[in-house]
Amino acid sequence: MAAKILCACANGSGTSLMMQLTVERVAKKLNMDVSQVHHCALAEGTSTATNFDIACFPRNFENMFKSAADTGKVVCIPLKNVLSDKEIEEKFVEAGLDKKFAK
């Protein structure tokens, strides 16, 4: 099963696009099977998060994704540094996503 990943930031342009590129790089390094990585603004992200397997966002917006996390369908990954390969890799491995979505 291939993962669908959401990357959300405040406005959905610069930061989320850079986060998307970082997430794609990390997923490739971890040999994860990913069908889609979508970047968007918080408003879209919070309303569509349950359509994704993984949601990545700046940690100061974690409370906005609480309802998505509570469904148990979405693994929410709050990030201190959304451009850090190291942090994203650590969080993915910690959550077992590298194994769950292994190619």
C-alpha positions in Angstrom: 0.0 0.0 0.0 1.5 3.3 -1.1 1.4 6.3 1.3 -0.4 9.6 0.6 1.4 12.4 2.5 0.1 15.9 3.2 2.4 18.8 3.9 0.6 21.9 5.3 1.8 25.4 6.3 0.1 28.7 7.0 -0.3 29.9 3.5 0.4 26.8 1.4 3.0 28.2 -0.9 6.7 28.5 0.1 7.2 26.5 3.3 4.8 23.7 2.4 6.5 23.3 -1.0 9.9 23.1 0.6 8.6 20.7 3.2 7.2 18.5 0.4 10.6 18.4 -1.3 12.2 17.4 2.0 9.6 14.7 2.7 10.0 13.3 -0.8 13.8 13.1 -0.3 13.4 11.4 3.1 10.8 8.9 1.8 13.1 8.0 -1.0 16.0 7.5 1.4 13.8 5.3 3.6 12.7 3.3 0.5 9.0 4.1 1.2 6.3 3.5 -1.3 4.6 6.9 -1.8 1.9 7.6 -4.3 1.3 11.2 -3.5 2.8 14.1 -1.6 0.5 17.2 -1.6 1.3 20.6 -0.2 -1.3 23.1 0.8 -2.4 25.8 3.3 -3.6 25.0 6.8 -7.3 25.6 5.9 -7.2 22.9 3.2 -4.9 20.7 5.2 -7.1 20.5 8.3 -10.2 19.8 6.2 -8.7 17.1 4.0 -6.1 15.5 6.4 -8.2 12.4 6.8 -7.8 11.7 3.0 -4.1 11.1 3.7 -2.0 8.5 5.6 0.5 11.0 6.9 0.2 14.7 7.7 3.3 16.9 8.2 3.0 20.4 9.5 4.8 23.0 11.8 4.3 21.9 15.4 2.7 25.2 16.5 -0.3 24.0 14.4 -0.6 20.6 16.1 -3.9 21.4 17.8 -5.5 22.1 14.4 -4.8 18.5 13.4 -6.1 17.0 16.6 -9.4 15.8 15.1 -7.6 14.1 12.2 -5.1 12.4 14.6 -8.0 11.3 16.8 -9.6 9.3 13.9 -6.6 6.9 14.0 -6.5 7.0 10.2 -3.8 9.7 9.9 -0.3 9.7 11.4 0.3 13.4 12.3 3.9 14.5 12.3 4.4 17.9 14.0 7.8 19.3 13.1 10.1 21.8 14.8 12.1 22.4 11.6 10.0 21.5 8.5 13.1 21.6 6.3 15.2 19.2 8.4 15.8 15.8 6.7 17.1 14.5 10.0 14.0 15.4 12.0 11.6 14.1 9.4 13.5 10.9 9.0 13.6 10.4 12.8 9.9 11.1 13.1 9.0 8.7 10.3 11.1 5.9 11.7 9.8 6.5 15.3 6.2 6.2 14.0 7.2 3.0 12.0 6.2 4.6 8.7 9.4 3.3 7.0 8.2 -0.2 7.7 4.5 0.3 7.2 5.0 1.8 3.7 8.1 -0.1 2.7 8.5 -0.9 -1.0 
